[in-house]
Amino acid sequence: MAERKISEKSLENLKRFNQENNAITRESIEISLLQLLEKKDLKKITISELVRRAGVSRAAFYRNYGSKEDILESIFQSSIAKITKSLDSFNLKTDLYQVWLYLFKEVKKEAKIISLAIDYNSERLLTKAVYDFLEKRNG
């Protein structure tokens, strides 16, 4: 049987499709966990319950995350990354009032996620993000 050749464009399309599919899977799992956390403690949520709610397989869960705690860390890291990326547009020396105002507004929007991160001892991610941000700003 002759070997089938796949064009570069087809391979690119397949790769993009897989990346989009993976992002949707991750988002479904993250949203489902946040919804379940409104009703019960993380320790009482089972992987079976989580994947059923997310509409994904257990294999898809483990392809993306190692544990429920990993999901929380991912959500928290995304929130931190979004905030610190926006801080890049400010001059920390001359725009300090705007920086604080921006931070307070973002904390208000992300209060649920920040609260969960603190509840599940993920503040170390915030500390690391602050140090990384300051190191990047100071060169």
The first five atom37 places (N, CA, C, CB, O) and aatype in JSON, in Angstrom:
{
  "aatype": [12, 0, 6, 1, 11, 9, 15, 6, 11, 15, 10, 6, 2, 10, 11, 1, 13, 2, 5, 6, 2, 2, 0, 9, 16, 1, 6, 15, 9, 6, 9, 15, 10, 10, 5, 10, 10, 6, 11, 11, 3, 10, 11, 11, 9, 16, 9, 15, 6, 10, 19, 1, 1, 0, 7, 19, 15, 1, 0, 0, 13, 18, 1, 2, 18, 7, 15, 11, 6, 3, 9, 10, 6, 15, 9, 13, 5, 15, 15, 9, 0, 11, 9, 16, 11, 15, 10, 3, 15, 13, 2, 10, 11, 16, 3, 10, 18, 5, 19, 17, 10, 18, 10, 13, 11, 6, 19, 11, 11, 6, 0, 11, 9, 9, 15, 10, 0, 9, 3, 18, 2, 15, 6, 1, 10, 10, 16, 11, 0, 19, 18, 3, 13, 10, 6, 11, 1, 2, 7],
  "atom_mask": [
    [1, 1, 1, 1, 1],
    [1, 1, 1, 1, 1],
    [1, 1, 1, 1, 1],
    [1, 1, 1, 1, 1],
    [1, 1, 1, 1, 1],
    [1, 1, 1, 1, 1],
    [1, 1, 1, 1, 1],
    [1, 1, 1, 1, 1],
    [1, 1, 1, 1, 1],
    [1, 1, 1, 1, 1],
    [1, 1, 1, 1, 1],
    [1, 1, 1, 1, 1],
    [1, 1, 1, 1, 1],
    [1, 1, 1, 1, 1],
    [1, 1, 1, 1, 1],
    [1, 1, 1, 1, 1],
    [1, 1, 1, 1, 1],
    [1, 1, 1, 1, 1],
    [1, 1, 1, 1, 1],
    [1, 1, 1, 1, 1],
    [1, 1, 1, 1, 1],
    [1, 1, 1, 1, 1],
    [1, 1, 1, 1, 1],
    [1, 1, 1, 1, 1],
    [1, 1, 1, 1, 1],
    [1, 1, 1, 1, 1],
    [1, 1, 1, 1, 1],
    [1, 1, 1, 1, 1],
    [1, 1, 1, 1, 1],
    [1, 1, 1, 1, 1],
    [1, 1, 1, 1, 1],
    [1, 1, 1, 1, 1],
    [1, 1, 1, 1, 1],
    [1, 1, 1, 1, 1],
    [1, 1, 1, 1, 1],
    [1, 1, 1, 1, 1],
    [1, 1, 1, 1, 1],
    [1, 1, 1, 1, 1],
    [1, 1, 1, 1, 1],
    [1, 1, 1, 1, 1],
    [1, 1, 1, 1, 1],
    [1, 1, 1, 1, 1],
    [1, 1, 1, 1, 1],
    [1, 1, 1, 1, 1],
    [1, 1, 1, 1, 1],
    [1, 1, 1, 1, 1],
    [1, 1, 1, 1, 1],
    [1, 1, 1, 1, 1],
    [1, 1, 1, 1, 1],
    [1, 1, 1, 1, 1],
    [1, 1, 1, 1, 1],
    [1, 1, 1, 1, 1],
    [1, 1, 1, 1, 1],
    [1, 1, 1, 1, 1],
    [1, 1, 1, 0, 1],
    [1, 1, 1, 1, 1],
    [1, 1, 1, 1, 1],
    [1, 1, 1, 1, 1],
    [1, 1, 1, 1, 1],
    [1, 1, 1, 1, 1],
    [1, 1, 1, 1, 1],
    [1, 1, 1, 1, 1],
    [1, 1, 1, 1, 1],
    [1, 1, 1, 1, 1],
    [1, 1, 1, 1, 1],
    [1, 1, 1, 0, 1],
    [1, 1, 1, 1, 1],
    [1, 1, 1, 1, 1],
    [1, 1, 1, 1, 1],
    [1, 1, 1, 1, 1],
    [1, 1, 1, 1, 1],
    [1, 1, 1, 1, 1],
    [1, 1, 1, 1, 1],
    [1, 1, 1, 1, 1],
    [1, 1, 1, 1, 1],
    [1, 1, 1, 1, 1],
    [1, 1, 1, 1, 1],
    [1, 1, 1, 1, 1],
    [1, 1, 1, 1, 1],
    [1, 1, 1, 1, 1],
    [1, 1, 1, 1, 1],
    [1, 1, 1, 1, 1],
    [1, 1, 1, 1, 1],
    [1, 1, 1, 1, 1],
    [1, 1, 1, 1, 1],
    [1, 1, 1, 1, 1],
    [1, 1, 1, 1, 1],
    [1, 1, 1, 1, 1],
    [1, 1, 1, 1, 1],
    [1, 1, 1, 1, 1],
    [1, 1, 1, 1, 1],
    [1, 1, 1, 1, 1],
    [1, 1, 1, 1, 1],
    [1, 1, 1, 1, 1],
    [1, 1, 1, 1, 1],
    [1, 1, 1, 1, 1],
    [1, 1, 1, 1, 1],
    [1, 1, 1, 1, 1],
    [1, 1, 1, 1, 1],
    [1, 1, 1, 1, 1],
    [1, 1, 1, 1, 1],
    [1, 1, 1, 1, 1],
    [1, 1, 1, 1, 1],
    [1, 1, 1, 1, 1],
    [1, 1, 1, 1, 1],
    [1, 1, 1, 1, 1],
    [1, 1, 1, 1, 1],
    [1, 1, 1, 1, 1],
    [1, 1, 1, 1, 1],
    [1, 1, 1, 1, 1],
    [1, 1, 1, 1, 1],
    [1, 1, 1, 1, 1],
    [1, 1, 1, 1, 1],
    [1, 1, 1, 1, 1],
    [1, 1, 1, 1, 1],
    [1, 1, 1, 1, 1],
    [1, 1, 1, 1, 1],
    [1, 1, 1, 1, 1],
    [1, 1, 1, 1, 1],
    [1, 1, 1, 1, 1],
    [1, 1, 1, 1, 1],
    [1, 1, 1, 1, 1],
    [1, 1, 1, 1, 1],
    [1, 1, 1, 1, 1],
    [1, 1, 1, 1, 1],
    [1, 1, 1, 1, 1],
    [1, 1, 1, 1, 1],
    [1, 1, 1, 1, 1],
    [1, 1, 1, 1, 1],
    [1, 1, 1, 1, 1],
    [1, 1, 1, 1, 1],
    [1, 1, 1, 1, 1],
    [1, 1, 1, 1, 1],
    [1, 1, 1, 1, 1],
    [1, 1, 1, 1, 1],
    [1, 1, 1, 1, 1],
    [1, 1, 1, 1, 1],
    [1, 1, 1, 1, 1],
    [1, 1, 1, 0, 1]
  ],
  "atom_positions": [
    [[0.85, -1.18, 0.0], [0.0, 0.0, 0.0], [0.89, 1.25, 0.0], [-0.96, 0.0, 1.23], [1.87, 1.32, 0.75]],
    [[0.56, 2.18, -0.82], [1.36, 3.4, -0.96], [1.15, 4.32, 0.24], [1.0, 4.14, -2.27], [0.06, 4.41, 0.8]],
    [[2.22, 5.0, 0.61], [2.16, 5.94, 1.74], [1.46, 7.21, 1.3], [3.58, 6.26, 2.26], [1.77, 7.77, 0.25]],
    [[0.49, 7.66, 2.13], [-0.24, 8.9, 1.82], [0.56, 10.09, 2.32], [-1.65, 8.89, 2.46], [1.1, 10.07, 3.43]],
    [[0.64, 11.09, 1.51], [1.32, 12.33, 1.9], [0.27, 13.32, 2.39], [2.15, 12.94, 0.69], [-0.81, 13.45, 1.81]],
    [[0.61, 14.0, 3.47], [-0.27, 15.05, 4.0], [0.44, 16.37, 3.78], [-0.6, 14.82, 5.52], [1.61, 16.53, 4.11]],
    [[-0.29, 17.31, 3.22], [0.31, 18.59, 2.91], [0.63, 19.36, 4.19], [-0.61, 19.42, 2.01], [0.04, 19.12, 5.24]],
    [[1.56, 20.28, 4.06], [1.93, 21.14, 5.2], [0.73, 21.94, 5.69], [3.07, 22.1, 4.8], [0.54, 22.11, 6.89]],
    [[-0.08, 22.41, 4.75], [-1.26, 23.2, 5.13], [-2.24, 22.34, 5.92], [-1.95, 23.78, 3.87], [-2.83, 22.81, 6.9]],
    [[-2.43, 21.08, 5.5], [-3.32, 20.18, 6.24], [-2.78, 19.92, 7.64], [-3.48, 18.85, 5.48], [-3.55, 19.88, 8.6]],
    [[-1.49, 19.75, 7.76], [-0.88, 19.54, 9.07], [-1.05, 20.77, 9.96], [0.61, 19.21, 8.92], [-1.33, 20.65, 11.16]],
    [[-0.89, 21.95, 9.38], [-1.09, 23.2, 10.14], [-2.53, 23.3, 10.61], [-0.73, 24.42, 9.28], [-2.79, 23.65, 11.76]],
    [[-3.47, 23.0, 9.71], [-4.89, 23.06, 10.08], [-5.23, 22.07, 11.18], [-5.77, 22.78, 8.85], [-5.97, 22.4, 12.11]],
    [[-4.68, 20.86, 11.09], [-4.91, 19.85, 12.11], [-4.33, 20.3, 13.46], [-4.3, 18.52, 11.68], [-4.97, 20.12, 14.5]],
    [[-3.15, 20.87, 13.43], [-2.52, 21.36, 14.66], [-3.35, 22.47, 15.29], [-1.09, 21.86, 14.36], [-3.58, 22.47, 16.5]],
    [[-3.81, 23.42, 14.46], [-4.63, 24.53, 14.97], [-5.95, 23.99, 15.54], [-4.92, 25.55, 13.84], [-6.4, 24.45, 16.59]],
    [[-6.57, 23.02, 14.85], [-7.81, 22.42, 15.32], [-7.59, 21.76, 16.68], [-8.34, 21.39, 14.3], [-8.41, 21.93, 17.59]],
    [[-6.51, 21.01, 16.83], [-6.21, 20.34, 18.1], [-5.97, 21.34, 19.21], [-4.99, 19.44, 17.94], [-6.4, 21.12, 20.35]],
    [[-5.28, 22.44, 18.91], [-5.03, 23.47, 19.92], [-6.34, 24.13, 20.36], [-4.06, 24.54, 19.36], [-6.55, 24.37, 21.55]],
    [[-7.21, 24.41, 19.41], [-8.51, 25.02, 19.74], [-9.36, 24.06, 20.56], [-9.26, 25.43, 18.45], [-10.0, 24.46, 21.53]],
    [[-9.35, 22.8, 20.16], [-10.1, 21.78, 20.89], [-9.59, 21.66, 22.32], [-10.0, 20.43, 20.16], [-10.38, 21.55, 23.26]],
    [[-8.29, 21.67, 22.47], [-7.67, 21.57, 23.78], [-8.04, 22.78, 24.64], [-6.14, 21.46, 23.65], [-8.33, 22.63, 25.83]],
    [[-8.05, 23.95, 24.05], [-8.41, 25.17, 24.8], [-9.87, 25.1, 25.25], [-8.17, 26.44, 23.92], [-10.19, 25.5, 26.37]],
    [[-10.74, 24.61, 24.4], [-12.16, 24.47, 24.76], [-12.32, 23.46, 25.89], [-13.01, 24.04, 23.53], [-13.09, 23.68, 26.83]],
    [[-11.59, 22.36, 25.81], [-11.64, 21.35, 26.86], [-11.19, 21.94, 28.19], [-10.76, 20.14, 26.49], [-11.85, 21.76, 29.21]],
    [[-10.07, 22.65, 28.18], [-9.55, 23.26, 29.41], [-10.56, 24.27, 29.98], [-8.19, 23.96, 29.13], [-10.8, 24.29, 31.18]],
    [[-11.13, 25.09, 29.11], [-12.1, 26.08, 29.57], [-13.33, 25.4, 30.18], [-12.52, 27.0, 28.41], [-13.85, 25.85, 31.2]],
    [[-13.81, 24.33, 29.55], [-14.97, 23.6, 30.07], [-14.67, 23.02, 31.46], [-15.37, 22.47, 29.11], [-15.51, 23.09, 32.35]],
    [[-13.5, 22.47, 31.62], [-13.11, 21.9, 32.91], [-12.99, 23.0, 33.96], [-11.78, 21.13, 32.78], [-13.45, 22.83, 35.09]],
    [[-12.37, 24.11, 33.6], [-12.19, 25.21, 34.56], [-13.53, 25.79, 35.0], [-11.32, 26.3, 33.95], [-13.76, 26.01, 36.19]],
    [[-14.41, 26.05, 34.04], [-15.73, 26.61, 34.37], [-16.51, 25.63, 35.24], [-16.52, 26.94, 33.08], [-17.16, 26.03, 36.21]],
    [[-16.46, 24.37, 34.88], [-17.18, 23.34, 35.65], [-16.68, 23.28, 37.08], [-17.04, 21.97, 34.98], [-17.48, 23.16, 38.01]],
    [[-15.37, 23.34, 37.27], [-14.84, 23.31, 38.63], [-15.3, 24.53, 39.42], [-13.29, 23.25, 38.61], [-15.71, 24.4, 40.57]],
    [[-15.25, 25.69, 38.82], [-15.71, 26.9, 39.52], [-17.18, 26.79, 39.9], [-15.48, 28.14, 38.64], [-17.57, 27.21, 40.99]],
    [[-17.99, 26.23, 39.01], [-19.42, 26.05, 39.33], [-19.61, 25.07, 40.47], [-20.18, 25.57, 38.09], [-20.42, 25.31, 41.37]],
    [[-18.88, 23.97, 40.45], [-19.0, 22.98, 41.51], [-18.5, 23.53, 42.85], [-18.21, 21.72, 41.15], [-19.04, 23.17, 43.9]],
    [[-17.49, 24.39, 42.82], [-16.96, 24.97, 44.05], [-17.96, 25.91, 44.72], [-15.68, 25.72, 43.76], [-17.81, 26.23, 45.9]],
    [[-18.96, 26.35, 43.98], [-20.01, 27.17, 44.59], [-20.89, 26.34, 45.52], [-20.87, 27.84, 43.5], [-21.54, 26.88, 46.42]],
    [[-20.91, 25.02, 45.29], [-21.79, 24.14, 46.06], [-21.06, 23.25, 47.07], [-22.55, 23.27, 45.12], [-21.63, 22.88, 48.09]],
    [[-19.79, 22.92, 46.79], [-19.08, 22.02, 47.68], [-17.6, 22.3, 47.69], [-19.32, 20.59, 47.28], [-17.05, 22.98, 46.82]],
    [[-16.95, 21.75, 48.72], [-15.52, 21.91, 48.91], [-14.76, 21.11, 47.85], [-15.11, 21.45, 50.33], [-15.25, 20.09, 47.35]],
    [[-13.57, 21.57, 47.51], [-12.75, 20.92, 46.5], [-12.53, 19.44, 46.8], [-11.4, 21.64, 46.38], [-12.56, 18.61, 45.9]],
    [[-12.3, 19.11, 48.06], [-12.03, 17.72, 48.44], [-13.22, 16.8, 48.18], [-11.65, 17.66, 49.9], [-13.05, 15.6, 48.0]],
    [[-14.42, 17.37, 48.17], [-15.62, 16.55, 47.97], [-16.02, 16.41, 46.51], [-16.77, 17.13, 48.75], [-16.93, 15.65, 46.18]],
    [[-15.35, 17.14, 45.64], [-15.64, 17.07, 44.2], [-14.82, 15.92, 43.61], [-15.31, 18.42, 43.48], [-13.6, 15.87, 43.78]],
    [[-15.5, 15.03, 42.93], [-14.79, 13.91, 42.31], [-14.43, 14.26, 40.86], [-15.64, 12.61, 42.36], [-15.06, 15.12, 40.24]],
    [[-13.42, 13.58, 40.35], [-13.03, 13.78, 38.95], [-14.19, 13.35, 38.04], [-11.73, 12.98, 38.6], [-14.47, 14.0, 37.04]],
    [[-14.85, 12.26, 38.4], [-16.0, 11.79, 37.6], [-17.09, 12.85, 37.51], [-16.58, 10.5, 38.21], [-17.64, 13.1, 36.44]],
    [[-17.39, 13.46, 38.64], [-18.4, 14.51, 38.69], [-17.96, 15.72, 37.84], [-18.66, 14.95, 40.16], [-18.76, 16.31, 37.12]],
    [[-16.71, 16.05, 37.95], [-16.17, 17.19, 37.21], [-16.21, 16.97, 35.7], [-14.74, 17.47, 37.66], [-16.67, 17.83, 34.95]],
    [[-15.74, 15.81, 35.25], [-15.71, 15.56, 33.79], [-17.11, 15.41, 33.23], [-14.89, 14.31, 33.48], [-17.38, 15.81, 32.1]],
    [[-18.02, 14.84, 34.02], [-19.41, 14.72, 33.57], [-20.0, 16.11, 33.36], [-20.27, 13.91, 34.6], [-20.66, 16.38, 32.35]],
    [[-19.77, 17.0, 34.32], [-20.3, 18.37, 34.21], [-19.66, 19.12, 33.04], [-20.07, 19.15, 35.52], [-20.32, 19.88, 32.34]],
    [[-18.37, 18.89, 32.82], [-17.64, 19.58, 31.75], [-17.94, 18.98, 30.37], [-16.14, 19.52, 32.01], [-17.71, 19.63, 29.35]],
    [[-18.46, 17.76, 30.36], [-18.75, 17.11, 29.08], [-17.5, 16.61, 28.38], [0.0, 0.0, 0.0], [-17.44, 16.6, 27.15]],
    [[-16.51, 16.2, 29.15], [-15.25, 15.7, 28.58], [-14.95, 14.34, 29.2], [-14.07, 16.71, 28.83], [-15.56, 13.95, 30.2]],
    [[-14.02, 13.65, 28.62], [-13.63, 12.33, 29.14], [-12.59, 12.49, 30.25], [-13.08, 11.44, 28.0], [-11.96, 13.53, 30.4]],
    [[-12.43, 11.41, 31.02], [-11.38, 11.4, 32.04], [-10.01, 11.54, 31.38], [-11.45, 10.1, 32.88], [-9.11, 12.2, 31.91]],
    [[-9.87, 10.91, 30.21], [-8.59, 11.01, 29.49], [-8.3, 12.46, 29.12], [-8.61, 10.12, 28.2], [-7.16, 12.91, 29.23]],
    [[-9.32, 13.19, 28.69], [-9.14, 14.61, 28.35], [-8.75, 15.4, 29.6], [-10.44, 15.19, 27.73], [-7.91, 16.3, 29.54]],
    [[-9.36, 15.06, 30.73], [-9.0, 15.73, 31.97], [-7.52, 15.52, 32.27], [-9.87, 15.22, 33.14], [-6.78, 16.48, 32.49]],
    [[-7.09, 14.25, 32.27], [-5.7, 13.94, 32.65], [-4.69, 14.35, 31.57], [-5.57, 12.46, 32.93], [-3.5, 14.48, 31.86]],
    [[-5.16, 14.55, 30.36], [-4.28, 15.08, 29.32], [-3.94, 16.55, 29.59], [-4.93, 14.94, 27.92], [-2.89, 17.04, 29.18]],
    [[-4.84, 17.23, 30.3], [-4.68, 18.66, 30.55], [-4.26, 19.0, 31.97], [-5.94, 19.37, 30.23], [-3.59, 20.01, 32.2]],
    [[-4.65, 18.18, 32.92], [-4.4, 18.48, 34.34], [-4.01, 17.22, 35.09], [-5.64, 19.13, 34.99], [-4.4, 16.11, 34.71]],
    [[-3.24, 17.39, 36.13], [-2.87, 16.27, 36.97], [-3.79, 16.1, 38.16], [0.0, 0.0, 0.0], [-3.9, 15.02, 38.73]],
    [[-4.46, 17.2, 38.54], [-5.33, 17.17, 39.72], [-6.3, 18.35, 39.68], [-4.48, 17.2, 41.03], [-6.18, 19.24, 38.84]],
    [[-7.25, 18.33, 40.61], [-8.18, 19.46, 40.72], [-7.43, 20.72, 41.15], [-9.32, 19.13, 41.73], [-7.77, 21.83, 40.73]],
    [[-6.42, 20.55, 41.99], [-5.62, 21.69, 42.44], [-4.89, 22.34, 41.26], [-4.62, 21.25, 43.51], [-4.71, 23.55, 41.23]],
    [[-4.46, 21.52, 40.31], [-3.8, 22.05, 39.11], [-4.74, 22.97, 38.33], [-3.31, 20.89, 38.2], [-4.3, 23.96, 37.74]],
    [[-6.01, 22.64, 38.32], [-6.99, 23.48, 37.62], [-7.07, 24.85, 38.29], [-8.4, 22.8, 37.6], [-7.03, 25.88, 37.62]],
    [[-7.17, 24.84, 39.61], [-7.22, 26.12, 40.35], [-5.98, 26.94, 40.1], [-7.39, 25.86, 41.85], [-6.05, 28.15, 39.9]],
    [[-4.83, 26.29, 40.12], [-3.58, 27.01, 39.86], [-3.58, 27.61, 38.47], [-2.37, 26.07, 40.03], [-3.13, 28.74, 38.28]],
    [[-4.08, 26.86, 37.5], [-4.14, 27.36, 36.12], [-5.05, 28.59, 36.02], [-4.63, 26.25, 35.18], [-4.71, 29.57, 35.36]],
    [[-6.2, 28.51, 36.67], [-7.14, 29.64, 36.66], [-6.5, 30.86, 37.31], [-8.46, 29.27, 37.39], [-6.58, 31.96, 36.78]],
    [[-5.87, 30.65, 38.45], [-5.24, 31.74, 39.18], [-4.08, 32.33, 38.39], [-4.75, 31.25, 40.55], [-3.93, 33.55, 38.32]],
    [[-3.26, 31.48, 37.79], [-2.14, 31.97, 36.98], [-2.63, 32.79, 35.79], [-1.29, 30.8, 36.49], [-2.01, 33.79, 35.43]],
    [[-3.73, 32.37, 35.18], [-4.29, 33.15, 34.06], [-4.74, 34.53, 34.52], [-5.48, 32.4, 33.43], [-4.5, 35.52, 33.83]],
    [[-5.38, 34.58, 35.68], [-5.83, 35.87, 36.22], [-4.64, 36.77, 36.51], [-6.65, 35.66, 37.49], [-4.65, 37.96, 36.18]],
    [[-3.63, 36.2, 37.14], [-2.43, 36.98, 37.47], [-1.75, 37.48, 36.2], [-1.45, 36.14, 38.31], [-1.34, 38.64, 36.11]],
    [[-1.63, 36.59, 35.21], [-0.96, 36.97, 33.95], [-1.7, 38.11, 33.27], [-0.88, 35.75, 33.0], [-1.07, 39.03, 32.74]],
    [[-3.03, 38.05, 33.27], [-3.82, 39.11, 32.65], [-3.58, 40.45, 33.36], [-5.32, 38.76, 32.69], [-3.42, 41.49, 32.71]],
    [[-3.56, 40.42, 34.67], [-3.36, 41.65, 35.44], [-1.95, 42.2, 35.23], [-3.61, 41.39, 36.94], [-1.79, 43.39, 34.97]],
    [[-0.94, 41.35, 35.35], [0.44, 41.84, 35.22], [0.73, 42.31, 33.8], [1.44, 40.75, 35.63], [1.5, 43.25, 33.61]],
    [[0.13, 41.68, 32.82], [0.32, 42.14, 31.44], [-0.24, 43.55, 31.26], [-0.36, 41.16, 30.43], [0.38, 44.39, 30.61]],
    [[-1.39, 43.8, 31.85], [-1.98, 45.15, 31.78], [-1.14, 46.18, 32.51], [-3.38, 45.13, 32.34], [-1.12, 47.35, 32.13]],
    [[-0.47, 45.76, 33.57], [0.37, 46.69, 34.32], [1.55, 47.21, 33.49], [0.89, 46.02, 35.58], [2.11, 48.26, 33.79]],
    [[1.92, 46.46, 32.46], [3.02, 46.89, 31.59], [2.75, 48.23, 30.92], [3.28, 45.84, 30.53], [3.69, 48.94, 30.54]],
    [[1.48, 48.58, 30.78], [1.14, 49.84, 30.11], [1.29, 51.06, 31.03], [-0.28, 49.77, 29.59], [1.2, 52.2, 30.58]],
    [[1.53, 50.82, 32.32], [1.68, 51.91, 33.27], [3.14, 52.2, 33.56], [0.94, 51.59, 34.57], [3.99, 51.31, 33.55]],
    [[3.42, 53.47, 33.82], [4.72, 53.86, 34.35], [4.56, 53.84, 35.87], [5.19, 55.28, 33.81], [3.83, 54.66, 36.43]],
    [[5.23, 52.92, 36.52], [5.04, 52.75, 37.96], [5.49, 53.96, 38.78], [5.78, 51.53, 38.43], [5.08, 54.12, 39.93]],
    [[6.33, 54.8, 38.21], [6.81, 55.97, 38.94], [5.86, 57.15, 38.81], [8.19, 56.37, 38.44], [5.68, 57.91, 39.76]],
    [[5.24, 57.31, 37.66], [4.4, 58.5, 37.45], [2.89, 58.19, 37.48], [4.75, 59.13, 36.12], [2.08, 59.09, 37.66]],
    [[2.54, 56.92, 37.31], [1.11, 56.56, 37.25], [0.67, 55.75, 38.46], [0.83, 55.76, 35.98], [-0.23, 54.92, 38.36]],
    [[1.28, 56.0, 39.6], [1.02, 55.16, 40.76], [-0.46, 55.16, 41.17], [1.86, 55.63, 41.92], [-1.0, 54.11, 41.52]],
    [[-1.1, 56.31, 41.12], [-2.53, 56.37, 41.47], [-3.33, 55.49, 40.52], [-3.04, 57.83, 41.41], [-4.19, 54.73, 40.97]],
    [[-3.07, 55.58, 39.21], [-3.78, 54.78, 38.22], [-3.49, 53.28, 38.41], [-3.4, 55.21, 36.8], [-4.37, 52.45, 38.21]],
    [[-2.26, 52.96, 38.8], [-1.89, 51.56, 39.04], [-2.74, 51.0, 40.19], [-0.38, 51.43, 39.37], [-3.32, 49.93, 40.07]],
    [[-2.8, 51.74, 41.3], [-3.59, 51.28, 42.43], [-5.07, 51.16, 42.08], [-3.41, 52.21, 43.61], [-5.73, 50.19, 42.45]],
    [[-5.57, 52.14, 41.38], [-6.97, 52.11, 40.98], [-7.25, 50.89, 40.09], [-7.34, 53.41, 40.24], [-8.24, 50.18, 40.27]],
    [[-6.36, 50.67, 39.14], [-6.49, 49.52, 38.26], [-6.46, 48.21, 39.07], [-5.37, 49.52, 37.19], [-7.29, 47.32, 38.86]],
    [[-5.5, 48.1, 39.99], [-5.37, 46.88, 40.8], [-6.62, 46.63, 41.64], [-4.14, 46.98, 41.71], [-7.09, 45.5, 41.73]],
    [[-7.16, 47.68, 42.26], [-8.36, 47.51, 43.07], [-9.54, 47.05, 42.21], [-8.7, 48.82, 43.78], [-10.32, 46.19, 42.63]],
    [[-9.67, 47.63, 41.02], [-10.77, 47.22, 40.13], [-10.62, 45.77, 39.7], [-10.81, 48.13, 38.89], [-11.6, 45.02, 39.66]],
    [[-9.4, 45.36, 39.38], [-9.15, 43.98, 38.96], [-9.38, 43.0, 40.1], [-7.73, 43.84, 38.41], [-9.93, 41.92, 39.9]],
    [[-8.95, 43.37, 41.3], [-9.16, 42.51, 42.46], [-10.65, 42.34, 42.71], [-8.46, 43.1, 43.71], [-11.11, 41.25, 43.05]],
    [[-11.4, 43.4, 42.53], [-12.86, 43.31, 42.7], [-13.45, 42.34, 41.67], [-13.52, 44.71, 42.57], [-14.29, 41.52, 42.01]],
    [[-13.0, 42.43, 40.41], [-13.5, 41.55, 39.36], [-13.09, 40.09, 39.59], [-13.01, 42.01, 38.0], [-13.85, 39.17, 39.32]],
    [[-11.88, 39.91, 40.09], [-11.32, 38.57, 40.26], [-11.42, 38.06, 41.71], [-9.85, 38.56, 39.82], [-10.73, 37.12, 42.09]],
    [[-12.28, 38.7, 42.5], [-12.35, 38.38, 43.93], [-12.62, 36.91, 44.2], [-13.42, 39.21, 44.59], [-12.01, 36.33, 45.1]],
    [[-13.49, 36.31, 43.46], [-13.83, 34.9, 43.68], [-12.6, 34.01, 43.45], [-14.99, 34.46, 42.74], [-12.32, 33.12, 44.25]],
    [[-11.89, 34.25, 42.37], [-10.72, 33.44, 42.04], [-9.6, 33.68, 43.06], [-10.22, 33.76, 40.62], [-8.94, 32.73, 43.49]],
    [[-9.4, 34.93, 43.44], [-8.37, 35.25, 44.43], [-8.7, 34.59, 45.76], [-8.23, 36.78, 44.61], [-7.83, 34.04, 46.43]],
    [[-9.97, 34.64, 46.15], [-10.4, 34.01, 47.39], [-10.16, 32.5, 47.36], [-11.88, 34.3, 47.64], [-9.68, 31.93, 48.34]],
    [[-10.48, 31.87, 46.24], [-10.23, 30.43, 46.11], [-8.74, 30.11, 46.19], [-10.8, 29.91, 44.78], [-8.33, 29.14, 46.82]],
    [[-7.94, 30.95, 45.55], [-6.49, 30.73, 45.57], [-5.96, 30.8, 46.99], [-5.78, 31.77, 44.69], [-5.11, 29.99, 47.38]],
    [[-6.45, 31.75, 47.76], [-6.02, 31.88, 49.16], [-6.53, 30.7, 49.97], [-6.52, 33.21, 49.76], [-5.8, 30.14, 50.79]],
    [[-7.79, 30.31, 49.75], [-8.36, 29.17, 50.47], [-7.56, 27.89, 50.24], [-9.8, 28.96, 50.05], [-7.44, 27.06, 51.14]],
    [[-7.02, 27.74, 49.04], [-6.3, 26.51, 48.7], [-4.79, 26.72, 48.61], [-6.82, 25.96, 47.38], [-4.09, 26.01, 47.89]],
    [[-4.3, 27.72, 49.36], [-2.86, 27.95, 49.54], [-2.09, 28.16, 48.24], [-2.26, 26.8, 50.27], [-0.99, 27.62, 48.08]],
    [[-2.65, 28.92, 47.32], [-1.95, 29.21, 46.07], [-1.37, 30.62, 46.04], [-2.89, 29.03, 44.89], [-0.99, 31.12, 44.99]],
    [[-1.3, 31.26, 47.22], [-0.76, 32.63, 47.24], [0.68, 32.68, 46.74], [-0.83, 33.21, 48.65], [1.13, 33.72, 46.25]],
    [[1.4, 31.56, 46.86], [2.78, 31.52, 46.4], [2.87, 31.88, 44.92], [3.39, 30.14, 46.64], [3.88, 32.41, 44.45]],
    [[1.79, 31.58, 44.17], [1.76, 31.94, 42.74], [1.72, 33.45, 42.58], [0.55, 31.29, 42.04], [2.33, 34.01, 41.67]],
    [[0.99, 34.1, 43.46], [0.92, 35.56, 43.43], [2.27, 36.15, 43.77], [-0.15, 36.08, 44.4], [2.73, 37.08, 43.1]],
    [[2.91, 35.62, 44.79], [4.24, 36.1, 45.18], [5.22, 35.95, 44.03], [4.75, 35.34, 46.41], [5.96, 36.88, 43.72]],
    [[5.22, 34.8, 43.4], [6.11, 34.55, 42.26], [5.81, 35.53, 41.13], [5.97, 33.09, 41.77], [6.73, 36.06, 40.5]],
    [[4.53, 35.76, 40.86], [4.14, 36.67, 39.78], [4.63, 38.09, 40.05], [2.62, 36.66, 39.59], [5.09, 38.78, 39.15]],
    [[4.51, 38.52, 41.31], [4.97, 39.87, 41.67], [6.48, 39.97, 41.47], [4.6, 40.19, 43.15], [6.96, 40.95, 40.89]],
    [[7.23, 38.97, 41.95], [8.68, 39.0, 41.76], [9.06, 38.97, 40.28], [9.33, 37.82, 42.49], [9.95, 39.7, 39.85]],
    [[8.38, 38.12, 39.51], [8.66, 38.04, 38.07], [8.37, 39.37, 37.38], [7.83, 36.93, 37.42], [9.13, 39.82, 36.53]],
    [[7.25, 40.0, 37.77], [6.87, 41.28, 37.18], [7.91, 42.35, 37.5], [5.48, 41.72, 37.7], [8.35, 43.08, 36.61]],
    [[8.31, 42.43, 38.76], [9.28, 43.43, 39.17], [10.64, 43.18, 38.53], [9.42, 43.44, 40.69], [11.33, 44.13, 38.13]],
    [[11.03, 41.94, 38.42], [12.3, 41.59, 37.77], [12.28, 42.0, 36.3], [12.59, 40.08, 37.91], [13.26, 42.53, 35.78]],
    [[11.17, 41.76, 35.65], [11.03, 42.12, 34.23], [11.07, 43.64, 34.06], [9.71, 41.55, 33.66], [11.67, 44.16, 33.12]],
    [[10.42, 44.36, 34.98], [10.36, 45.82, 34.89], [11.72, 46.46, 35.16], [9.33, 46.36, 35.87], [12.07, 47.48, 34.58]],
    [[12.48, 45.83, 36.07], [13.77, 46.39, 36.46], [14.92, 45.9, 35.59], [14.06, 46.07, 37.89], [16.07, 46.31, 35.76]],
    [[14.59, 45.02, 34.66], [15.6, 44.52, 33.72], [16.44, 43.53, 34.37], [0.0, 0.0, 0.0], [17.35, 42.99, 33.74]]
  ]
}
